[in-house]
Amino acid sequence: KENDLWKLEDFIRNILLTAGLNEVMTYSFIDDNDKQIFELLVNYNKGKLIEILNPVSSIFKYYRPLIFINLLKAVNKNLNYYNWLRTKEILLFEIGNIGYLQKDKIIEATNLSICLTRENSKDLLYLGKGILNYLADSLGLKKFHYKPATHEFNKIGLFSFIHTEEEKNLGFWFLASDEILKKYDINQPVFVAELNLEKLLNYYQEEKMYTEIPIYPAIIR
């Protein structure tokens, strides 16, 4: 199964790179400010944050329960390079490990996170959903289904859970709220999606190449 997961990671990586996204690698830790903003998502999984003993810095206080938190910081940093990059469209993704406590047991998983930003929120939403649909189609799923979240998630933004046809929850997407954009000092819309790769693995149909059996088999004399 571990080998299959690596194949899936490589497959998704190539799909997203082809779609024009850039792969990044961020820190695996978050701080109290991140915890305050996004603990709701951890609690939704009936989990608790893993606190690091004797962290080297307060910004590395907890092991990340989700990847996108540090991708928001990467968006902020890259937007500050606008005069050099000459673009306000930033398309990032990361594949990595996350973890949290559930009934005093450490739960670990491999997630895919996508973080996109451009100046027009309507265009950004179309782009984000388009990339998700492209990913679903490439994996052999007809499409992802989106289930709007309850009002308690409004503080995070326009929020939906990502499901399969069988109504199995694979992850979520959201268009970040003004509160979150302000917290991370981002002055334009941001689209975020995060998916559990172990769950996606059940639907991944690896492309196989078949060679037709020759009519006249070779004969060795």
Backbone bond lengths (Angstrom), bond angles and torsions (degrees), N, CA, C in turn:
res aa  C-N    CA-C-N  psi(-1)  N-CA   C-N-CA  omega(-1)  CA-C   N-CA-C  phi
1 K - - - 1.470 - - 1.528 110.64 -
2 E 1.326 117.00 -37.43 1.463 120.63 179.97 1.528 110.65 -62.46
3 N 1.336 115.90 -40.82 1.461 120.57 177.66 1.528 110.81 -63.93
4 D 1.342 116.63 -38.84 1.464 121.26 178.16 1.533 110.57 -64.42
5 L 1.340 116.22 -37.66 1.457 120.52 179.12 1.526 110.87 -64.99
6 W 1.325 117.05 -40.61 1.475 120.59 176.76 1.521 111.07 -61.62
7 K 1.342 115.79 -41.38 1.477 119.73 178.37 1.528 110.26 -62.21
8 L 1.335 116.20 -41.56 1.459 120.71 179.24 1.526 110.44 -64.09
9 E 1.326 116.61 -42.65 1.462 120.49 178.43 1.525 110.83 -58.49
10 D 1.331 116.53 -46.88 1.469 120.67 179.85 1.522 111.53 -63.56
11 F 1.327 115.75 -39.28 1.461 121.01 -179.82 1.529 110.09 -63.30
12 I 1.325 116.48 -48.28 1.470 121.27 -179.67 1.524 110.57 -65.70
13 R 1.312 116.19 -39.91 1.476 121.01 178.91 1.542 109.74 -57.66
14 N 1.319 117.08 -47.16 1.464 121.00 -179.58 1.524 111.90 -66.06
15 I 1.329 116.63 -37.94 1.464 121.09 178.49 1.521 110.58 -61.70
16 L 1.336 116.97 -47.12 1.462 120.65 -176.16 1.526 112.25 -73.08
17 L 1.328 116.82 -35.16 1.463 119.46 175.58 1.528 110.48 -64.01
18 T 1.336 115.66 -39.85 1.466 120.52 177.27 1.524 111.36 -63.65
19 A 1.345 115.62 -32.87 1.470 120.81 -179.86 1.528 112.29 -77.82
20 G 1.336 116.83 -3.00 1.457 119.86 176.03 1.511 115.91 99.03
21 L 1.331 117.21 7.71 1.461 120.16 178.64 1.528 110.34 -85.16
22 N 1.318 116.18 159.87 1.460 122.41 178.13 1.519 109.72 -112.98
23 E 1.330 115.88 132.33 1.463 119.66 178.97 1.526 110.30 -84.73
24 V 1.330 115.98 136.47 1.456 121.30 177.46 1.526 109.32 -129.45
25 M 1.320 115.34 167.29 1.460 121.48 175.21 1.528 107.21 -131.83
26 T 1.322 116.70 116.55 1.462 121.17 -177.61 1.523 110.50 -108.58
27 Y 1.337 115.31 174.46 1.467 120.39 178.63 1.531 111.14 -63.61
28 S 1.322 115.79 153.33 1.470 121.15 -179.42 1.525 112.23 -94.62
29 F 1.340 116.96 14.40 1.459 120.33 -175.72 1.524 110.84 -131.91
30 I 1.335 115.66 154.94 1.465 121.61 178.99 1.528 109.12 -131.31
31 D 1.344 115.69 172.97 1.466 119.52 -176.88 1.528 111.51 -117.49
32 D 1.336 116.18 -173.63 1.470 121.27 -177.65 1.521 112.14 -64.45
33 N 1.310 116.86 -34.59 1.465 120.46 178.75 1.526 110.54 -63.06
34 D 1.325 117.02 -43.73 1.471 121.66 177.01 1.528 110.56 -63.50
35 K 1.320 115.23 -41.78 1.464 120.66 -179.33 1.522 110.90 -59.44
36 Q 1.310 116.07 -45.66 1.454 121.28 -178.06 1.524 111.68 -60.50
37 I 1.317 116.35 -38.41 1.463 120.72 -175.53 1.530 112.23 -78.13
38 F 1.334 117.03 -40.52 1.465 119.73 -168.41 1.533 115.26 -116.14
39 E 1.321 117.54 11.76 1.471 119.11 179.98 1.526 111.68 -62.54
40 L 1.335 116.76 -25.98 1.465 121.28 177.60 1.522 111.57 -55.09
41 L 1.340 116.66 -40.69 1.467 120.46 -179.44 1.525 111.52 -69.42
42 V 1.327 116.83 -34.12 1.465 120.39 177.24 1.528 109.61 -70.18
43 N 1.334 116.00 -43.10 1.467 120.30 178.99 1.516 111.87 -62.96
44 Y 1.338 116.42 -30.20 1.468 120.02 179.19 1.533 110.36 -60.49
45 N 1.333 116.47 -33.88 1.469 121.10 177.34 1.526 112.05 -85.56
46 K 1.342 115.03 12.30 1.472 121.25 -178.08 1.526 110.51 56.02
47 G 1.322 114.47 41.27 1.456 119.69 -177.91 1.516 112.74 -121.51
48 K 1.327 115.81 173.51 1.456 123.22 175.69 1.522 108.28 -133.11
49 L 1.320 116.05 154.07 1.448 120.35 -179.53 1.529 111.55 -69.91
50 I 1.316 115.71 147.09 1.467 121.72 175.23 1.524 107.52 -90.17
51 E 1.336 116.63 113.63 1.459 120.70 -178.99 1.525 109.96 -88.10
52 I 1.315 116.26 135.23 1.465 122.36 -178.28 1.530 109.76 -84.04
53 L 1.333 117.14 131.48 1.462 121.22 175.54 1.526 109.49 -76.76
54 N 1.318 116.25 130.64 1.468 122.83 178.14 1.533 112.73 51.05
55 P 1.336 117.94 57.19 1.469 119.56 179.00 1.528 110.73 -64.46
56 V 1.323 116.96 149.10 1.468 121.07 -178.66 1.527 110.90 -70.38
57 S 1.343 116.55 -19.91 1.457 121.46 178.91 1.523 108.84 -154.46
58 S 1.324 116.57 155.84 1.465 120.89 179.75 1.527 111.82 -65.22
59 I 1.339 116.94 -21.22 1.470 118.85 179.41 1.536 111.82 -79.49
60 F 1.339 116.69 -6.18 1.469 121.44 177.09 1.530 110.34 -115.38
61 K 1.335 116.85 39.41 1.464 120.95 -171.66 1.526 113.89 -78.10
62 Y 1.341 116.91 -30.72 1.468 120.79 -176.64 1.529 110.19 -129.42
63 Y 1.341 115.11 147.58 1.469 119.64 172.04 1.522 107.27 -73.46
64 R 1.318 116.57 139.05 1.464 118.95 -173.54 1.525 112.33 -66.14
65 P 1.341 117.13 131.83 1.467 120.65 175.82 1.525 111.17 -89.36
66 L 1.337 116.06 -15.53 1.460 123.55 179.57 1.527 107.80 -148.96
67 I 1.315 117.13 151.78 1.469 120.62 -175.21 1.525 112.56 -82.59
68 F 1.335 117.05 -35.75 1.463 120.38 -168.31 1.529 113.61 -60.68
69 I 1.331 118.00 -22.98 1.462 121.46 -176.14 1.532 110.68 -56.26
70 N 1.328 116.11 -46.56 1.462 119.01 179.73 1.527 112.60 -80.15
71 L 1.338 116.94 -17.74 1.464 119.13 173.27 1.531 110.91 -68.42
72 L 1.325 116.63 -32.66 1.463 120.11 175.74 1.527 110.16 -61.22
73 K 1.330 115.78 -38.84 1.468 119.92 178.31 1.530 110.45 -67.97
74 A 1.334 115.89 -34.34 1.466 120.02 177.76 1.529 110.64 -67.23
75 V 1.331 116.98 -37.62 1.468 120.95 176.75 1.528 109.92 -62.84
76 N 1.326 115.90 -46.01 1.466 120.29 178.14 1.530 111.31 -56.47
77 K 1.320 115.41 -45.43 1.467 120.28 -177.57 1.524 111.22 -65.48
78 N 1.324 117.12 -41.88 1.458 120.68 -177.91 1.528 112.27 -71.27
79 L 1.329 117.22 -33.70 1.464 119.32 176.94 1.526 111.14 -65.40
80 N 1.322 115.93 -28.02 1.463 119.60 177.41 1.529 112.14 -69.65
81 Y 1.345 116.18 -14.63 1.460 120.97 178.05 1.528 111.50 -95.47
82 Y 1.342 116.99 18.98 1.470 120.75 -174.24 1.537 112.78 -53.97
83 N 1.325 116.13 -43.46 1.467 119.13 -177.74 1.528 112.49 -61.38
84 W 1.337 114.91 -23.49 1.466 119.38 179.05 1.522 110.83 -92.76
85 L 1.357 116.16 -43.29 1.466 120.87 -176.88 1.529 112.46 -76.66
86 R 1.329 116.94 -29.31 1.462 122.47 -178.09 1.526 112.47 62.50
87 T 1.319 117.12 29.03 1.465 120.28 175.95 1.519 109.57 -151.17
88 K 1.325 115.45 145.76 1.464 120.32 175.06 1.524 110.18 -109.30
89 E 1.331 116.24 13.73 1.467 120.77 174.14 1.521 108.09 -101.69
90 I 1.324 115.75 117.20 1.465 121.58 -178.91 1.528 108.03 -126.71
91 L 1.331 116.26 124.53 1.472 122.32 -175.56 1.525 108.22 -123.81
92 L 1.329 116.53 107.30 1.464 121.45 -174.34 1.520 111.61 -121.90
93 F 1.332 115.76 152.77 1.460 120.45 168.91 1.526 109.25 -147.46
94 E 1.311 114.81 157.10 1.463 120.90 176.89 1.520 109.05 -145.93
95 I 1.317 115.37 140.13 1.463 122.47 173.28 1.523 106.73 -115.01
96 G 1.321 117.48 124.33 1.465 118.92 -176.56 1.514 112.26 -167.73
97 N 1.311 115.07 -178.84 1.465 121.74 -177.37 1.526 111.23 -93.01
98 I 1.319 114.61 146.94 1.473 121.83 174.26 1.531 107.74 -131.97
99 G 1.324 116.88 168.91 1.461 118.52 179.04 1.524 112.01 -164.01
100 Y 1.324 115.68 153.84 1.467 121.24 176.24 1.524 108.12 -158.44
101 L 1.326 115.85 168.95 1.467 121.78 179.42 1.520 109.87 -95.58
102 Q 1.321 115.58 135.40 1.458 121.13 175.67 1.524 107.84 -137.19
103 K 1.314 115.62 111.60 1.474 121.62 -175.16 1.533 110.46 53.97
104 D 1.332 115.57 47.38 1.472 124.17 178.07 1.526 113.71 63.36
105 K 1.315 116.24 15.18 1.460 121.10 176.13 1.519 109.08 -113.61
106 I 1.331 116.84 135.15 1.465 120.39 179.85 1.530 109.98 -77.50
107 I 1.315 115.77 122.05 1.461 122.35 176.83 1.523 107.87 -103.70
108 E 1.320 116.89 122.83 1.458 121.27 177.85 1.523 109.75 -117.58
109 A 1.319 115.82 149.43 1.462 120.73 179.92 1.522 109.39 -153.56
110 T 1.317 114.95 163.79 1.459 121.10 174.33 1.519 108.16 -108.90
111 N 1.313 116.03 123.77 1.465 121.38 -176.58 1.521 112.06 -117.80
112 L 1.317 114.21 156.99 1.457 122.43 167.98 1.521 107.30 -111.01
113 S 1.318 117.21 130.04 1.459 120.60 175.66 1.521 109.88 -124.39
114 I 1.327 115.33 137.11 1.462 122.71 178.21 1.524 107.84 -120.39
115 C 1.332 116.52 133.63 1.463 120.69 -179.99 1.534 108.39 -136.48
116 L 1.335 116.06 117.70 1.461 121.76 -174.12 1.523 110.07 -124.75
117 T 1.307 116.53 147.13 1.460 119.59 173.00 1.524 110.31 -146.51
118 R 1.324 114.98 140.93 1.466 123.43 170.83 1.523 106.04 -155.28
119 E 1.322 117.15 169.60 1.467 119.67 -167.85 1.532 114.16 -73.65
120 N 1.330 118.33 -27.91 1.458 121.50 -177.53 1.531 109.98 -100.44
121 S 1.334 117.41 118.80 1.469 121.36 -174.76 1.529 112.81 -66.94
122 K 1.342 117.60 -35.09 1.466 120.34 179.29 1.521 110.23 -66.50
123 D 1.329 116.57 -46.01 1.465 120.88 177.74 1.531 110.58 -62.15
124 L 1.327 115.71 -38.26 1.465 120.85 -179.25 1.524 110.99 -64.38
125 L 1.325 116.59 -41.69 1.464 120.50 179.62 1.526 110.87 -64.34
126 Y 1.336 116.90 -42.43 1.467 120.90 176.30 1.527 110.30 -61.51
127 L 1.315 116.61 -42.62 1.459 120.97 179.96 1.518 111.06 -63.05
128 G 1.333 117.05 -47.81 1.464 121.31 -178.54 1.522 112.48 -60.44
129 K 1.329 115.74 -48.11 1.462 119.47 179.36 1.528 111.15 -67.02
130 G 1.323 116.34 -34.58 1.458 120.03 178.08 1.521 111.89 -63.37
131 I 1.320 116.62 -41.65 1.466 120.60 178.56 1.528 110.47 -66.21
132 L 1.327 117.34 -40.31 1.468 120.85 177.98 1.531 110.74 -63.80
133 N 1.332 117.25 -42.82 1.466 120.58 178.88 1.528 111.43 -65.64
134 Y 1.326 116.25 -38.37 1.465 121.30 177.30 1.530 110.22 -63.25
135 L 1.327 115.71 -41.30 1.465 121.03 178.16 1.528 110.82 -64.72
136 A 1.332 116.96 -45.04 1.467 121.26 179.35 1.521 111.03 -60.11
137 D 1.334 116.51 -46.23 1.463 121.49 -179.98 1.528 110.74 -62.24
138 S 1.336 116.71 -40.84 1.469 121.07 -179.62 1.523 111.71 -66.49
139 L 1.331 116.65 -29.50 1.462 121.14 -179.22 1.523 112.69 -82.59
140 G 1.336 116.58 -9.09 1.458 119.63 -179.86 1.515 113.17 100.07
141 L 1.347 116.88 2.12 1.462 120.81 174.21 1.525 107.95 -87.07
142 K 1.320 117.05 147.66 1.463 119.22 177.10 1.519 109.13 -63.32
143 K 1.320 116.03 -49.06 1.458 122.10 176.60 1.523 108.39 -172.34
144 F 1.329 115.42 165.70 1.461 120.21 172.08 1.529 108.48 -85.62
145 H 1.330 115.62 151.11 1.461 121.20 174.53 1.525 107.75 -109.95
146 Y 1.339 116.30 140.25 1.457 120.95 -175.67 1.529 110.30 -113.33
147 K 1.323 115.64 128.27 1.461 121.57 -179.20 1.527 108.83 -115.61
148 P 1.333 118.33 111.87 1.464 120.79 -178.78 1.525 111.31 -56.66
149 A 1.329 116.08 141.16 1.462 121.72 -178.43 1.525 110.48 -82.39
150 T 1.331 115.91 167.87 1.455 121.57 177.47 1.530 110.11 -72.29
151 H 1.328 116.12 168.60 1.467 121.64 -172.66 1.527 113.38 -61.13
152 E 1.342 117.96 -23.57 1.464 120.00 -178.15 1.532 112.02 -63.32
153 F 1.332 116.64 -20.02 1.461 120.51 179.53 1.533 112.26 -87.56
154 N 1.336 117.80 -0.08 1.460 120.92 -177.62 1.523 112.23 -61.26
155 K 1.324 116.92 -29.90 1.471 119.74 -179.62 1.533 111.13 -65.51
156 I 1.355 116.08 -23.15 1.470 120.18 177.16 1.524 110.41 -82.69
157 G 1.327 116.22 -35.05 1.459 120.30 178.04 1.515 111.55 142.48
158 L 1.327 116.08 -164.25 1.469 121.70 173.39 1.520 106.39 -69.61
159 F 1.346 116.91 107.12 1.468 121.76 -163.89 1.521 111.09 -123.46
160 S 1.347 116.54 134.53 1.471 121.87 175.37 1.521 109.92 -140.28
161 F 1.334 115.26 145.84 1.456 120.77 173.18 1.529 108.84 -87.64
162 I 1.337 115.57 147.42 1.465 121.51 -178.99 1.519 108.99 -100.26
163 H 1.325 115.94 124.31 1.464 121.84 -176.94 1.524 110.96 -124.41
164 T 1.331 114.82 163.16 1.457 121.62 169.01 1.527 107.88 -93.34
165 E 1.318 116.16 178.47 1.469 120.08 176.61 1.517 111.24 -60.93
166 E 1.352 116.14 -29.29 1.466 120.14 -179.65 1.530 111.74 -82.52
167 E 1.359 116.12 7.26 1.462 122.76 179.32 1.526 113.31 67.48
168 K 1.325 117.35 26.18 1.461 120.26 175.36 1.525 108.85 -87.47
169 N 1.325 115.68 130.17 1.458 121.17 -175.93 1.524 110.40 -76.74
170 L 1.347 115.85 122.97 1.458 121.18 179.83 1.523 112.66 -104.20
171 G 1.339 116.53 -21.40 1.455 120.13 -177.01 1.517 110.33 164.54
172 F 1.333 116.48 -144.87 1.460 120.49 -176.70 1.525 110.35 -158.69
173 W 1.331 115.10 165.61 1.465 121.55 168.80 1.517 107.91 -138.96
174 F 1.323 116.11 155.39 1.462 119.54 174.11 1.518 110.85 -155.79
175 L 1.327 114.43 152.91 1.455 123.20 171.18 1.522 104.69 -99.51
176 A 1.315 117.01 114.44 1.466 122.23 -168.43 1.528 112.78 -58.53
177 S 1.326 115.12 139.42 1.461 121.74 178.41 1.526 110.76 -72.53
178 D 1.319 115.78 164.11 1.466 120.76 177.45 1.527 110.71 -60.81
179 E 1.328 116.28 -34.07 1.470 120.67 -179.99 1.529 111.00 -62.33
180 I 1.327 115.93 -44.55 1.472 120.01 179.83 1.522 110.67 -68.60
181 L 1.332 116.94 -42.75 1.464 120.42 179.02 1.526 110.56 -59.46
182 K 1.326 115.95 -38.96 1.468 120.05 179.08 1.520 111.05 -67.69
183 K 1.349 116.10 -41.14 1.473 120.76 -179.08 1.529 111.17 -60.79
184 Y 1.341 116.27 -36.61 1.470 120.11 -177.18 1.537 111.68 -102.26
185 D 1.334 115.72 12.12 1.460 122.38 174.04 1.539 111.76 54.28
186 I 1.347 114.34 50.42 1.468 121.09 177.90 1.525 107.15 -115.56
187 N 1.309 117.41 128.16 1.471 120.71 -172.41 1.524 113.95 -105.31
188 Q 1.336 117.01 23.00 1.462 120.14 175.13 1.530 108.66 -150.43
189 P 1.351 118.06 164.79 1.473 121.18 -174.51 1.530 113.00 -60.45
190 V 1.335 114.36 148.21 1.470 121.37 177.77 1.522 109.47 -132.86
191 F 1.332 115.88 132.19 1.472 122.82 175.36 1.522 108.28 -107.92
192 V 1.329 115.95 132.17 1.470 121.38 -178.83 1.522 109.40 -127.30
193 A 1.324 117.10 139.62 1.467 121.96 171.50 1.519 108.13 -138.33
194 E 1.323 115.97 143.91 1.467 119.75 176.71 1.530 109.02 -141.71
195 L 1.342 115.35 131.78 1.466 122.11 -175.70 1.523 110.44 -130.27
196 N 1.326 115.72 145.48 1.460 122.25 176.87 1.530 108.93 -86.70
197 L 1.332 117.08 118.96 1.469 120.09 -174.60 1.520 112.60 -73.39
198 E 1.336 118.03 -30.54 1.466 119.10 177.72 1.531 110.82 -63.02
199 K 1.339 116.44 -35.89 1.468 120.02 177.07 1.524 110.98 -72.75
200 L 1.331 116.05 -38.27 1.467 119.95 178.29 1.519 111.68 -65.55
201 L 1.318 116.54 -28.97 1.469 121.51 -177.27 1.526 111.56 -58.21
202 N 1.327 116.84 -30.67 1.472 120.99 -179.85 1.527 112.26 -65.86
203 Y 1.338 116.48 -18.17 1.457 120.14 -176.16 1.524 112.68 -111.92
204 Y 1.319 116.11 -4.95 1.459 120.69 -177.16 1.521 109.69 -72.58
205 Q 1.328 116.62 123.60 1.461 121.75 178.36 1.518 108.18 -111.65
206 E 1.319 114.91 98.77 1.465 119.74 -178.20 1.525 110.07 -64.36
207 E 1.329 115.16 131.82 1.466 119.73 179.95 1.525 109.83 -70.17
208 K 1.310 115.86 129.69 1.467 120.91 -179.35 1.531 108.68 -116.25
209 M 1.308 115.58 141.08 1.458 121.16 179.92 1.533 108.89 -104.10
210 Y 1.328 116.11 129.00 1.459 120.62 -179.67 1.534 109.35 -115.60
211 T 1.322 114.99 142.12 1.459 120.80 177.19 1.518 108.46 -111.82
212 E 1.316 116.22 129.77 1.458 120.76 -178.30 1.529 110.41 -64.38
213 I 1.328 115.71 139.86 1.466 120.55 178.19 1.529 108.89 -67.34
214 P 1.313 118.08 126.46 1.475 119.78 -176.98 1.535 111.92 -64.64
215 I 1.344 115.66 144.18 1.465 120.11 178.91 1.520 110.43 -66.66
216 Y 1.337 115.69 -38.42 1.462 119.97 -178.73 1.545 109.46 -115.69
217 P 1.330 116.50 91.29 1.474 119.82 -178.33 1.527 112.20 -57.37
218 A 1.326 114.80 149.74 1.462 119.49 179.37 1.529 109.95 -67.00
219 I 1.330 116.20 145.54 1.463 121.76 178.27 1.507 108.18 -120.34
220 I 1.322 115.12 127.37 1.461 120.25 176.85 1.513 109.08 -97.27
221 R 1.340 117.40 121.91 1.463 121.00 -177.21 1.531 109.62 -100.08
